[in-house]
Amino acid sequence: MGIEVNYEGKIAMVTGASSGLGARFAKALAGAGAQVVLASRRVERLKELRAEIEADGGAAHVVRLDVTDLGSIKAAIAHAETEAGPIDILVNNSGVQSTQRLLDVTEDDYNYIMDTNLRGAFFVAQQAAKRMIQRAKGDPRKQHRIVNIASVAGLRVLPQIGVYCMSKAGVVQMTKAMAVEWGKYGINVNAICPGYIATEMNEDYFDTEQGRKLIDMLPRKRPGKPEDLDGLLLLLAAEEAHFINGAIITADDGMTAQ
């Protein structure tokens, strides 16, 4: 018996969609038939991505979003639902990173990471969930999906990114708390924990001596590609995944199995 996942008629909002994993997530969902709402601070980059998606036959909308600003979050979600319709799927992807030893972390460094990766992720999910719950009260059969993008750094400490690890560990626990509290409303909340993925932001690093040493430490001595996460994302965002809730799933090529 085969299962065909169909995203026709679904509205998916992707935060941090202007580059890297977020851009790839948006393309994957649009390619599967969903209308995607592209959200980030870099609106011009979003417009370029929208043009790419539309050229491939997909549908996309652009909204400006600063996840460190609750007012911006509320406005972006309201704008998204006015432009595209009620959000069925939220891919909560916005994130930043800073590299330094813990003793060198300043208050600004700490706030920069935590305000985006944890506080921002929480309030984006909260504001989307409020609307999802309201719809579910009107129609108990309605299903929604939230996919939080955490990291293997939320499961093990990696060198010189301690605060980032702390923020992503918070996303892991946040995912479980949301799954428990919101599951009764048909909202499934799960998290993807990617390993090392080569994107435009870190490709140069992987070409350095230090980057090559890191790759040599990985089980199959290779970083992933953004498209390597397509299958997992489309699984967790699908209605057919109605029994997967509160799951924290690594996609790291065996890195955390060592």
C-alpha positions in Angstrom: 0.0 0.0 0.0 1.5 3.3 -1.1 1.2 6.7 0.6 1.2 9.8 -1.6 1.8 13.0 0.4 0.0 15.9 -1.2 0.5 19.5 0.0 -2.0 21.1 -2.5 -4.1 23.7 -0.6 -1.7 23.9 2.3 -0.2 27.2 3.5 3.4 26.9 4.9 5.3 29.7 6.6 9.1 29.4 6.7 11.1 31.8 8.9 14.7 32.6 8.1 13.8 31.9 4.4 16.2 34.3 2.8 19.1 31.9 2.6 20.5 28.5 3.6 18.3 25.9 5.1 15.2 28.2 5.2 15.4 28.8 1.4 15.7 25.1 0.8 12.8 24.3 3.1 10.6 26.8 1.2 11.6 25.3 -2.2 10.9 21.8 -1.0 7.4 22.6 0.3 6.5 24.7 -2.8 7.7 21.8 -5.0 5.4 19.5 -3.1 2.4 21.8 -3.8 2.2 24.1 -0.8 1.8 27.8 -1.0 4.8 29.1 0.9 5.1 32.3 2.9 8.7 33.5 3.0 9.6 35.4 6.1 12.8 37.1 7.2 14.4 40.6 7.6 16.1 40.5 4.2 13.1 41.2 2.0 15.0 41.7 -1.3 16.5 38.2 -0.9 13.0 36.8 -0.3 11.7 38.5 -3.5 14.5 36.7 -5.4 13.5 33.4 -3.9 9.9 34.0 -4.7 10.8 34.6 -8.3 12.7 31.2 -8.3 9.8 29.4 -6.8 7.3 30.9 -9.2 9.6 30.2 -12.2 9.4 26.5 -11.1 5.6 26.6 -11.1 5.2 27.2 -7.3 3.4 29.9 -5.3 5.1 32.1 -2.8 4.4 35.2 -0.7 6.9 37.6 1.0 6.6 39.1 4.5 9.1 41.0 6.5 9.8 39.4 9.9 12.2 40.2 12.7 11.9 37.4 15.2 13.5 39.5 18.0 10.5 41.9 17.9 7.2 40.6 19.1 5.3 43.3 17.3 7.0 42.3 14.0 6.1 38.6 14.7 2.4 39.5 15.2 2.3 41.7 12.1 4.1 39.1 9.9 1.7 36.3 10.8 -1.3 38.5 10.3 0.1 39.7 7.0 0.8 36.1 6.0 -2.7 34.9 6.7 -4.2 38.0 4.9 -2.0 37.3 1.8 -2.1 33.5 1.6 -4.7 32.2 4.0 -4.6 30.4 7.4 -1.2 28.9 8.1 -1.3 25.1 8.2 2.5 24.5 8.6 5.1 26.6 10.4 8.8 25.8 9.8 10.4 27.7 12.7 13.9 28.1 11.2 15.4 31.5 12.0 18.7 31.2 13.8 22.1 32.8 14.3 25.5 31.7 15.6 28.6 33.2 17.1 31.9 31.5 17.7 33.8 32.2 20.9 34.8 30.7 24.2 32.3 31.0 27.0 34.6 33.3 29.0 34.7 35.7 26.1 30.9 35.9 25.6 29.5 39.4 26.2 26.0 40.3 27.2 25.4 41.5 23.6 26.7 38.1 22.3 24.4 36.2 24.6 21.3 38.2 23.8 22.1 38.1 20.0 21.9 34.3 20.0 19.2 33.8 22.6 16.8 36.5 21.3 16.8 34.9 17.9 17.3 31.2 18.5 15.1 30.6 21.5 13.0 33.7 22.5 12.2 34.4 18.8 11.4 30.8 18.0 9.1 30.6 21.0 7.1 33.7 20.2 6.8 32.8 16.5 5.4 29.4 17.4 3.2 30.9 20.1 1.6 33.5 17.8 1.0 30.9 15.0 -0.4 28.4 17.5 -2.9 30.9 18.9 -4.5 31.1 15.4 -4.2 27.4 14.8 -6.0 26.6 18.1 -8.8 29.0 17.4 -9.4 27.3 14.1 -9.2 23.8 15.7 -11.9 24.8 18.2 -14.2 25.5 15.2 -13.2 22.3 13.5 -11.7 19.5 15.7 -10.7 17.6 12.5 -8.3 20.4 11.5 -4.6 19.5 11.7 -1.6 21.8 11.9 2.2 21.2 12.0 5.0 23.1 13.6 8.6 22.0 12.7 11.2 23.6 14.9 14.7 23.6 13.5 17.1 22.8 16.4 20.6 21.3 15.9 22.8 18.4 17.0 24.4 21.2 19.1 21.3 21.1 21.2 22.0 17.4 22.0 25.8 17.6 22.6 28.2 20.4 23.3 30.4 21.5 20.4 33.5 23.5 20.9 33.4 27.3 21.0 29.7 27.6 20.3 28.5 27.0 23.9 25.7 29.7 23.9 24.4 28.4 20.5 24.3 24.9 22.1 22.4 26.2 25.0 19.9 28.0 22.7 19.3 24.9 20.6 18.9 22.7 23.8 16.2 25.1 24.7 14.5 24.6 21.4 14.5 20.8 22.0 12.8 21.2 25.3 10.5 23.9 23.9 9.4 21.5 21.2 8.5 18.8 23.7 6.5 21.3 25.9 4.6 22.6 22.9 3.8 19.1 21.7 2.4 18.1 25.1 0.3 21.3 25.5 -0.9 21.8 22.0 -1.3 18.2 20.8 -5.0 18.1 21.9 -5.7 20.8 19.4 -4.4 18.8 16.5 -1.0 20.6 16.4 1.9 18.3 16.0 5.2 19.9 17.1 8.5 18.2 16.2 12.1 19.2 15.8 14.8 18.5 13.3 18.4 18.5 14.6 20.6 18.8 11.6 24.3 18.0 11.7 26.9 19.9 9.7 25.2 21.1 6.5 27.1 23.0 3.8 25.4 26.2 2.9 26.4 29.5 1.3 27.3 30.8 4.8 29.8 28.1 5.7 31.1 26.6 2.5 34.2 28.6 2.6 34.9 27.4 6.2 34.7 23.8 5.1 37.5 24.5 2.5 39.9 25.7 5.3 42.3 23.5 7.1 40.2 23.6 10.3 37.1 22.9 8.3 38.7 19.8 6.6 39.8 18.5 10.0 36.2 18.8 11.2 34.9 16.9 8.2 37.5 14.2 8.8 36.0 13.6 12.2 32.6 12.9 10.8 31.6 9.2 10.4 31.5 9.4 6.6 33.8 12.4 6.3 31.3 14.6 4.5 29.0 17.5 5.4 25.4 17.3 4.3 23.6 19.3 1.7 20.4 21.4 2.4 18.4 19.0 0.2 19.4 16.1 2.4 16.7 17.4 4.9 13.9 17.5 2.3 12.5 14.0 3.1 12.4 14.5 6.9 10.8 18.0 6.6 8.1 16.7 4.2 7.4 13.8 6.5 7.0 15.9 9.7 4.9 18.6 7.9 2.5 16.0 6.4 -1.0 15.2 7.7 0.0 11.5 7.4 2.5 12.1 10.3 -0.4 12.6 12.8 1.1 10.1 15.3 4.5 11.9 15.3 4.4 14.5 18.0 7.2 15.7 20.3 9.9 13.9 18.3 13.4 15.2 18.2 15.0 13.7 15.1 18.6 14.0 14.1 19.7 14.3 10.5 23.4 14.2 10.9 24.8 11.2 8.9 25.5 9.3 12.1 27.4 12.1 13.9 25.6 11.7 17.2 25.7 7.9 16.9 29.4 7.9 17.7 
